[in-house]
Amino acid sequence: MNGVVEIAGPDRSRLSDLMQRYFKVTGDARTVFADESALYFGAQLAADTLLPGGQAHLGTMYFDAWFERSQSRTQTAH
């Protein structure tokens, strides 16, 4: 009760890497540039700050599989 439950995917990826993969799959020619000094809501973050802790519940679906599944659902809905 009133606890925190961490969930995460099975693979660790930087948001910039996920966006670049998304752009590639969708045919978007833009390039993503990660800014290591960018602030996150005013705070400087370490590379592992937003990663889950040791007690996190890890999913089993990787980003590419999730994206492919979400695209097929979107295409069949139209």
PyRosetta script that sets phi, psi and omega in degrees:
from pyrosetta import init, pose_from_sequence

init()
pose = pose_from_sequence("MNGVVEIAGPDRSRLSDLMQRYFKVTGDARTVFADESALYFGAQLAADTLLPGGQAHLGTMYFDAWFERSQSRTQTAH")
pose.set_psi(1, 133.7)
pose.set_omega(1, -178.6)
pose.set_phi(2, 57.7)
pose.set_psi(2, 21.6)
pose.set_omega(2, 178.6)
pose.set_phi(3, -91.8)
pose.set_psi(3, 174.8)
pose.set_omega(3, 177.3)
pose.set_phi(4, -110.0)
pose.set_psi(4, 130.6)
pose.set_omega(4, 176.6)
pose.set_phi(5, -114.9)
pose.set_psi(5, 118.6)
pose.set_omega(5, 178.7)
pose.set_phi(6, -92.3)
pose.set_psi(6, 134.8)
pose.set_omega(6, 174.9)
pose.set_phi(7, -126.3)
pose.set_psi(7, 150.6)
pose.set_omega(7, -179.2)
pose.set_phi(8, -157.9)
pose.set_psi(8, 161.6)
pose.set_omega(8, 174.7)
pose.set_phi(9, -77.8)
pose.set_psi(9, 169.3)
pose.set_omega(9, -177.9)
pose.set_phi(10, -75.0)
pose.set_psi(10, -18.9)
pose.set_omega(10, 179.9)
pose.set_phi(11, -112.5)
pose.set_psi(11, 149.0)
pose.set_omega(11, 177.9)
pose.set_phi(12, -97.9)
pose.set_psi(12, 125.6)
pose.set_omega(12, -179.8)
pose.set_phi(13, -142.0)
pose.set_psi(13, 145.8)
pose.set_omega(13, 173.9)
pose.set_phi(14, -77.9)
pose.set_psi(14, 147.6)
pose.set_omega(14, 179.3)
pose.set_phi(15, -57.9)
pose.set_psi(15, -39.4)
pose.set_omega(15, 179.2)
pose.set_phi(16, -62.2)
pose.set_psi(16, -37.3)
pose.set_omega(16, 178.2)
pose.set_phi(17, -68.1)
pose.set_psi(17, -41.3)
pose.set_omega(17, 178.1)
pose.set_phi(18, -63.0)
pose.set_psi(18, -41.2)
pose.set_omega(18, 179.4)
pose.set_phi(19, -65.6)
pose.set_psi(19, -40.0)
pose.set_omega(19, 178.9)
pose.set_phi(20, -64.4)
pose.set_psi(20, -40.2)
pose.set_omega(20, 177.1)
pose.set_phi(21, -63.8)
pose.set_psi(21, -41.8)
pose.set_omega(21, 178.1)
pose.set_phi(22, -60.5)
pose.set_psi(22, -47.5)
pose.set_omega(22, 178.9)
pose.set_phi(23, -58.7)
pose.set_psi(23, -42.6)
pose.set_omega(23, -178.8)
pose.set_phi(24, -62.5)
pose.set_psi(24, -47.0)
pose.set_omega(24, -177.8)
pose.set_phi(25, -65.9)
pose.set_psi(25, -34.6)
pose.set_omega(25, -177.5)
pose.set_phi(26, -90.4)
pose.set_psi(26, 1.8)
pose.set_omega(26, 177.6)
pose.set_phi(27, 78.1)
pose.set_psi(27, 18.7)
pose.set_omega(27, 178.7)
pose.set_phi(28, -84.8)
pose.set_psi(28, 124.9)
pose.set_omega(28, -174.2)
pose.set_phi(29, -82.4)
pose.set_psi(29, -3.3)
pose.set_omega(29, -178.6)
pose.set_phi(30, -65.8)
pose.set_psi(30, 154.0)
pose.set_omega(30, 177.7)
pose.set_phi(31, -113.0)
pose.set_psi(31, 137.7)
pose.set_omega(31, 179.1)
pose.set_phi(32, -96.2)
pose.set_psi(32, 131.5)
pose.set_omega(32, 176.2)
pose.set_phi(33, -115.2)
pose.set_psi(33, 120.1)
pose.set_omega(33, 178.4)
pose.set_phi(34, -80.4)
pose.set_psi(34, 137.1)
pose.set_omega(34, 178.4)
pose.set_phi(35, -113.7)
pose.set_psi(35, 101.7)
pose.set_omega(35, -176.7)
pose.set_phi(36, -62.3)
pose.set_psi(36, -22.1)
pose.set_omega(36, -177.9)
pose.set_phi(37, -97.4)
pose.set_psi(37, 1.8)
pose.set_omega(37, 179.2)
pose.set_phi(38, -65.4)
pose.set_psi(38, 143.3)
pose.set_omega(38, -179.9)
pose.set_phi(39, -90.0)
pose.set_psi(39, 148.7)
pose.set_omega(39, 177.7)
pose.set_phi(40, -110.8)
pose.set_psi(40, 103.2)
pose.set_omega(40, -174.2)
pose.set_phi(41, 50.7)
pose.set_psi(41, 41.3)
pose.set_omega(41, 176.4)
pose.set_phi(42, 87.1)
pose.set_psi(42, -1.8)
pose.set_omega(42, -177.4)
pose.set_phi(43, -112.3)
pose.set_psi(43, 142.3)
pose.set_omega(43, 173.1)
pose.set_phi(44, -82.9)
pose.set_psi(44, 128.4)
pose.set_omega(44, -177.3)
pose.set_phi(45, -108.3)
pose.set_psi(45, 147.1)
pose.set_omega(45, 170.6)
pose.set_phi(46, -80.2)
pose.set_psi(46, 165.4)
pose.set_omega(46, -177.2)
pose.set_phi(47, -59.5)
pose.set_psi(47, -27.4)
pose.set_omega(47, -176.8)
pose.set_phi(48, -109.5)
pose.set_psi(48, 11.9)
pose.set_omega(48, -175.9)
pose.set_phi(49, -59.8)
pose.set_psi(49, -41.8)
pose.set_omega(49, -175.3)
pose.set_phi(50, -93.9)
pose.set_psi(50, 9.1)
pose.set_omega(50, 176.8)
pose.set_phi(51, -81.0)
pose.set_psi(51, 150.8)
pose.set_omega(51, -179.9)
pose.set_phi(52, -70.3)
pose.set_psi(52, 157.6)
pose.set_omega(52, 177.4)
pose.set_phi(53, -79.4)
pose.set_psi(53, -177.2)
pose.set_omega(53, -176.3)
pose.set_phi(54, -65.3)
pose.set_psi(54, -20.8)
pose.set_omega(54, -178.3)
pose.set_phi(55, -97.9)
pose.set_psi(55, 12.8)
pose.set_omega(55, -177.4)
pose.set_phi(56, -67.5)
pose.set_psi(56, 147.4)
pose.set_omega(56, 173.3)
pose.set_phi(57, -86.4)
pose.set_psi(57, 116.2)
pose.set_omega(57, -177.2)
pose.set_phi(58, -95.7)
pose.set_psi(58, 133.2)
pose.set_omega(58, 175.9)
pose.set_phi(59, -73.6)
pose.set_psi(59, 177.3)
pose.set_omega(59, -178.9)
pose.set_phi(60, -116.0)
pose.set_psi(60, -8.8)
pose.set_omega(60, -177.6)
pose.set_phi(61, -98.2)
pose.set_psi(61, 126.7)
pose.set_omega(61, 178.4)
pose.set_phi(62, -81.3)
pose.set_psi(62, 160.5)
pose.set_omega(62, -175.3)
pose.set_phi(63, -54.0)
pose.set_psi(63, -48.4)
pose.set_omega(63, -176.8)
pose.set_phi(64, -60.2)
pose.set_psi(64, -42.1)
pose.set_omega(64, 178.8)
pose.set_phi(65, -67.2)
pose.set_psi(65, -41.9)
pose.set_omega(65, 178.0)
pose.set_phi(66, -61.9)
pose.set_psi(66, -45.1)
pose.set_omega(66, -178.5)
pose.set_phi(67, -63.7)
pose.set_psi(67, -43.7)
pose.set_omega(67, 178.9)
pose.set_phi(68, -60.5)
pose.set_psi(68, -43.5)
pose.set_omega(68, 179.1)
pose.set_phi(69, -64.8)
pose.set_psi(69, -42.4)
pose.set_omega(69, -178.8)
pose.set_phi(70, -67.4)
pose.set_psi(70, -34.2)
pose.set_omega(70, 177.9)
pose.set_phi(71, -68.0)
pose.set_psi(71, -41.2)
pose.set_omega(71, -179.1)
pose.set_phi(72, -67.1)
pose.set_psi(72, -34.8)
pose.set_omega(72, 176.6)
pose.set_phi(73, -68.3)
pose.set_psi(73, -39.8)
pose.set_omega(73, 179.8)
pose.set_phi(74, -65.1)
pose.set_psi(74, -42.3)
pose.set_omega(74, -177.8)
pose.set_phi(75, -68.5)
pose.set_psi(75, -34.9)
pose.set_omega(75, 179.8)
pose.set_phi(76, -78.7)
pose.set_psi(76, -17.6)
pose.set_omega(76, -179.4)
pose.set_phi(77, -78.3)
pose.set_psi(77, -18.8)
pose.set_omega(77, -177.3)
pose.set_phi(78, -88.0)
pose.dump_pdb("model.pdb")
